Amino acid sequence: MAQKRKSFEKSRPNRTKTSSPERAKQPAPSMWQNILLGLLHSAGTPVPLAEIDRSLQLEGARKKEVADTLDSLMQQGLVKKDGKRLYRLSRNAPLYEGILIQHPKGFGFVSPTSQDGKSELLTRDPFISPTAMGTAQHGDLVLIRVLRVRKDHRPEAVVIRILTRGTDRIAGIYQKSPKGGMVYPDDPRFPFVVRIDDYNGLAPQDGDVVLVQFTREHTPVRILSGKILEVLGSSDNIDTQMRLVIEKFSLPHQFSTAAAQEAANLQEDFSRLEGREDLRTTAHVTIDGETAKDFDDAVCVVKSRKGYRLYVSIADVSHFVTPGSAIDQDAYARGTSIYFPGRAIPMLPEKLSNDLCSLVPGKDRFTVSAILDFDRSGVLQKKHFTRSVICSRNRFTYTTVRKILIDKDQGTRNDHKPFLTQLKWAEELARALQARRKERGSIDFNVAEPEFTLSDTGGVAAVGRAERNFAHQLIEEFMLAANEAVASLFTEKTVPAVYRVHEPPDPMKIDEFVDFAKTLDIHLPTVEANPAWFARALDLCRESPYEYIVNNIMLRSMKQAQYSSNNVGHFGLASSDYTHFTSPIRRYPDLMVHRTLLKLCKISGEKEPQPGPHLSLKEAGEFLSARERTAVMAERDIHERLKIMYMKDHVGESFDAVISGVNEAALFIELQDMCISGSIAVDQLKDDYYLLDVKHHRLFGEISAKTYRIGDHLRVTLHDVDSYRKRLNFKLVP
């Protein structure tokens, strides 16, 4: 029985193809309008009419046409006239610069780099239709003109000038064809293929991944000419996939010659202790994952009659990395380390991240310590910060700590007898801190992360769900406490600093989440615009069949946390003061925070803190937030690639799944035990005609009344793997 694709909600009657009243209010801009706006924007200062005519090489009637267009732009308030013949842009002209992010279907979005000086701020990134793109391509820095704002607050815009072309090199799959060698971009956002005119002495095989340099055209075309720069190898190898991700996101992955030389010259000398508190007799330990290589934090908990003293000692990166040095500039450009399964792109050279700044057991290391005193209920009584030297006593893993504290595994406990008392105190303090954080309304999402087991040949041997236990939570509580203590000191002293902020969600998003919960028969308490309400909503779903879906949907309703010099608090943590202090090896904002903290505390040896190369704190926060978002996208991308690699060998096998979304064309599913996503085409549901019930997030059988809705559990079979589009297509098990 063929599947009809219809909506459960009938289309609105009398809907024609004519323009809506909203769109009819403003005619499409003329070509001359956009050319003139782009010219005035690039000039930056008032321009005489004669100079405009000369730069555009105008003659005769064209001059009159341009003069009339300038008059029209002045009437619209987009252009101002200084004196008799000087023209300039109005400050409120709806022109914005930004990077074009193109969709494989041809349209795109531009995130404005700045909205300074605009009277009306855009709340969403402007949409660029394929016909409004011109010759711009994904990754170009463009100047856009906003034409209108839709009812959903999404602006629509047109590209009026390409300011800087993006990359001229891409990675893709090489294929032989009757027309010669062709390269199909790995990143589908590039809407063209590259015909190889120059093999550069290389001999790629059919199906190889190659890196090519292409020649741009002045008009939109589907086939560009190019030159092979490098043959990367088979797509079934993790190192090849890692290079594809590096090229896709333009990730800095090689240190400059100057930075490498600086790192090579660093000396392992921890004997000069001037200005440092000697904490080597304090029983610090590290607790990390089994495969961790850089140990940037160590902790120690001591119990007293009044409560607990917590030592959180963090690698003193600022001792080795001075502001403005080559290492510092490279670190800032990266912004963060990026972690791939079994691989990493470190923010700092390996000599620092894996050696001099790594708190390995039995070796003296320089640190910055937060010494925090709490009462028995976890209330902070006193905080003290100092440069220090420590010697870690032991390297624990999360699994080992879990066996000691939770499983009470006697063999493991016997192996670590000297640390049992301290770990017990650490557990007591962590639970007290956790209880206080929960009491104030902090939101604890339970979102699964994939874990990959790699083969010796560069493939993927297994994909599973990463374990998360109380040992993870213990360290998280101590890191949160240290981060809050540092941020609160900045607030108390009113010093300029970089905070980690998280704004409240959009009210519309809250309403959408409530409506979604109702479709699952989850009756939430009366909405309150505070974190505690969200925490209670999650608690209602704990251990229910919908816990996984509700966690993900709620997380999507939240805004992204970011770095900012404007402390607006952290909504998700229900914290008024929060920053990142605990990971300067892998996050540049933490290094900035260390420099600010040490200067504030007048601790010996710290130079004037710098936000970054020639940038203000505000600009640095924006830049580093963008670098973090890029890193997250890159890590997600490599995960999706490895899942595809793994699943190619499992076509025909069956799995347990949960429905995570629906539309007219497909059911979207998650294999929860593997954190793998896929879809079932509605056309594959042969037993009925299924309609989309938008309101209740479900498909509804027209004859049988059978339903498939978000949260339902299914048994599915992997039908097909689309490696190019990175899609997994499933069928229902009969």
Summary of the structure (lengths in Angstrom):
residues: 734
radius of gyration: 29.0
end to end distance: 15.4
largest distance: 94.9
contacts: 2298
relative contact order: 0.09
helix: 31%
strand: 29%
